[in-house]
Every structure is written in structure tokens, then in C-alpha cells.
């Protein structure tokens, strides 16, 4: 009799545990589904690449961005003429994603340094000049205005700029090496001048640096 009671009790416990596990699984799936429905921007959204609204945990790609500072402090600390920096990896991702959405562009690779953007892409365009201008202006729309931008539809150079992804501004002899790649990129169309005071790559008149 005791064995029968024990068997029945054990069976009931296993059944209840199974139901509880199923309920927890269903509950987790329901919570995840509700979370995604409540904030669909969290799923495969460009907003997760470049988090402009970093102070708002409930950010949405539809939100405006706004900050206010005095020239005395940031977060209670004196500025001391600090230079704001940007996340170059994020900028490279944004430029690449925008570039491959352009007409006739099949593939793109982007390198962002402290003052240059190099974009190499493959294309089947019938007008290389127009496509180069589109690629360049796309990159210009994503970076600070002082950046120089170089583009090339010679996709062989994609591997060359990728090699620089493991380097930094402190790497030895990195600038001459990048300038050598730029010279090769300049053999491809660069599009129109960015403005009356700048050349095709965003260099000001009289500026000698690459």
C-alpha cells in the first residue's frame, strides 16, 4: 500500500514539474513576444548599430536627439578643451550598410580612421562617376565634416583596407601605408567636388595632407 501511494505521489510530482516547466517555457516565449511587439525597433534595427540616444534606455529610431552642455563641465568634470571622439567601428558599419543600399552597388567595405574614410565597393554601374559620387556623399553624411573621403570601385583593394582593421592611430608607419592605398584609390572616379571650397575628397583649398 505504501509502495502504491509513493508511486502515485512521485508520478504526480513529475507531472506537476513538467507542467511547471512547460508553463515557464510558454511564459518566457510570451514575455519575449510581448517585448518584441512592444518595441519592434530592437529587432534587426539600425538604431542598435549607432546608439545616438544612449542616455535613454527606451530609445526608439523615431526619437530626436538632444543634449545640452555648458563650456565648464561635463558630468561634473571640467572639460579642459577635451576633443569629442566618435566610435569609428560604428561609423564604418553605418557607411557600409548605407552604401550597399545604393543603386548598382553589390558589396562595400569601409575603413574609418581618425580623419579619413576609405570605401571600396563593387558595382555593375554604367556610370562609374555618378556611382562614385553617391558612395562618397553617403559616407560624408555619416562622419564629422573635417573627414576626407576616398572611394574606389576596384574591389581588389577591399582586402587592403581590411588589413588596417587591426591597427590604430598609434600603429607604427600606419599613415604612409594608408596614403599608399589612397593613391591607388584615386585612380578610380571620385565624383564631384563636395563644395566650392573643397575638392572631390573634402580637402580644403591649399590643404596639403591626404
C-alpha positions in Angstrom: 0.0 0.0 0.0 2.8 2.4 0.9 4.6 1.5 -2.4 1.4 2.3 -4.3 1.0 5.7 -2.5 4.7 6.5 -3.1 4.4 5.6 -6.8 1.3 7.8 -7.2 2.9 10.7 -5.4 6.0 10.5 -7.4 4.0 10.4 -10.7 2.0 13.4 -9.6 5.2 15.4 -8.7 6.8 14.6 -12.1 3.6 15.6 -13.9 3.4 18.9 -12.0 7.1 19.6 -12.6 6.5 19.0 -16.3 3.6 21.4 -16.4 5.5 24.0 -14.5 8.4 23.7 -16.9 6.0 24.0 -19.9 4.3 26.9 -18.3 7.6 28.7 -17.6 8.7 28.0 -21.2 5.4 29.3 -22.6 5.6 32.3 -20.2 9.2 33.1 -21.4 8.1 32.9 -25.0 5.1 35.1 -24.3 7.3 37.7 -22.5 9.8 37.7 -25.4 6.9 38.0 -27.9 5.4 40.9 -26.0 8.7 42.6 -25.6 9.4 42.4 -29.3 5.9 43.6 -30.1 6.2 46.5 -27.7 9.5 47.6 -29.1 10.0 46.2 -32.6 12.9 48.6 -33.1 15.0 46.2 -31.1 14.9 43.5 -33.8 17.4 44.0 -36.6 17.2 47.7 -36.3 19.9 50.2 -37.5 19.3 52.0 -34.2 21.2 49.2 -32.4 24.2 50.0 -34.5 24.6 53.6 -33.8 23.1 54.4 -30.4 22.6 58.2 -30.6 20.0 58.1 -27.8 22.5 56.5 -25.4 21.0 58.2 -22.2 17.5 56.9 -22.9 17.1 53.2 -22.3 13.8 53.2 -24.0 15.2 54.7 -27.2 13.5 54.4 -30.5 14.8 55.2 -34.0 11.9 57.7 -34.3 13.2 59.8 -31.4 15.0 63.1 -31.9 18.4 63.5 -30.3 19.2 66.3 -27.9 21.9 67.3 -25.3 22.8 70.5 -23.5 26.2 71.4 -22.1 27.9 74.4 -20.6 31.5 75.1 -21.5 32.5 74.5 -17.9 31.7 70.9 -17.1 30.6 67.5 -18.5 29.1 65.2 -15.8 30.6 67.4 -13.1 34.1 67.4 -14.6 35.9 70.3 -16.2 36.2 69.9 -19.9 39.7 71.3 -20.3 39.3 71.5 -24.0 38.7 67.8 -24.5 38.0 66.8 -28.1 34.9 64.7 -28.6 35.5 61.3 -30.2 33.3 59.0 -32.3 33.0 55.3 -32.4 34.8 54.5 -35.7 33.6 50.9 -35.8 30.0 52.1 -35.7 30.6 54.7 -38.3 32.2 52.1 -40.6 29.1 49.8 -40.1 26.7 52.7 -40.9 28.5 53.7 -44.0 28.8 50.2 -45.3 25.2 49.4 -44.7 24.1 52.6 -46.4 26.4 52.1 -49.3 25.2 48.6 -50.2 21.7 50.0 -50.5 22.7 52.4 -53.3 21.8 51.5 -56.9 24.2 49.2 -58.6 26.4 48.7 -55.6 26.8 45.0 -54.8 29.4 44.9 -52.0 31.2 47.5 -49.9 34.0 47.7 -47.3 34.7 50.8 -45.2 37.7 51.9 -43.1 37.3 54.8 -40.8 40.4 56.4 -39.3 40.8 59.5 -37.1 40.4 61.8 -40.2 39.8 59.6 -43.3 37.1 57.4 -44.7 38.1 54.8 -47.3 35.2 53.0 -49.1 35.8 50.2 -51.6 32.9 48.8 -53.4 31.9 46.5 -56.3 29.4 47.7 -58.8 27.8 47.0 -62.2 27.0 50.6 -62.9 27.1 52.0 -66.4 28.2 55.4 -65.0 31.2 55.0 -62.6 31.4 58.7 -61.9 27.8 59.1 -60.7 28.0 56.0 -58.5 31.3 57.2 -57.0 29.7 60.5 -56.2 26.8 58.7 -54.5 29.1 56.5 -52.4 31.2 59.4 -51.4 28.3 61.6 -50.3 26.8 58.7 -48.4 30.0 58.4 -46.4 30.1 62.2 -46.0 26.6 62.2 -44.5 27.7 59.9 -41.6 31.0 61.4 -40.4 32.2 64.8 -39.0 32.8 67.4 -41.6 36.6 67.5 -41.3 36.9 64.0 -42.7 38.5 63.3 -46.1 36.7 60.7 -48.0 38.1 58.4 -50.7 36.2 55.8 -52.7 37.1 53.1 -55.3 35.2 50.6 -57.4 38.3 48.5 -57.6 37.1 45.8 -55.2 40.6 44.2 -55.1 41.5 47.0 -52.7 38.9 45.8 -50.2 41.4 43.3 -48.7 44.0 46.0 -48.4 41.8 48.3 -46.3 40.6 45.3 -44.3 44.2 44.7 -43.3 44.1 48.1 -41.4 41.2 47.0 -39.2 43.7 45.6 -36.6 45.7 48.8 -36.5 45.1 52.1 -34.7 46.3 55.7 -34.9 49.2 54.7 -32.7 50.4 51.9 -35.1 53.9 52.5 -36.5 54.1 53.8 -40.1 50.3 53.4 -40.5 49.8 56.8 -42.1 52.2 56.3 -45.0 50.7 52.8 -45.6 47.2 54.3 -45.8 48.3 57.1 -48.0 49.7 54.4 -50.4 46.3 52.8 -50.6 44.7 56.2 -51.2 46.9 56.8 -54.2 45.6 53.6 -55.7 42.0 54.5 -54.9 42.4 57.9 -56.6 42.8 56.0 -59.9 39.0 55.4 -59.6 36.4 58.1 -60.1 35.8 60.3 -57.0 32.7 62.1 -58.1 32.0 65.9 -57.9 33.6 68.4 -55.6 32.0 68.3 -52.2 31.7 72.1 -52.2 33.2 75.2 -53.9 35.9 75.3 -51.2 36.7 71.6 -51.2 37.9 69.1 -53.8 36.3 65.7 -54.5 37.6 64.2 -51.3 36.7 67.0 -49.0 40.1 68.7 -48.9 40.1 72.4 -48.5 41.9 74.6 -51.0 45.6 74.8 -50.0 45.4 71.8 -47.7 48.4 69.5 -48.3 47.6 66.5 -46.2 45.9 63.4 -47.7 
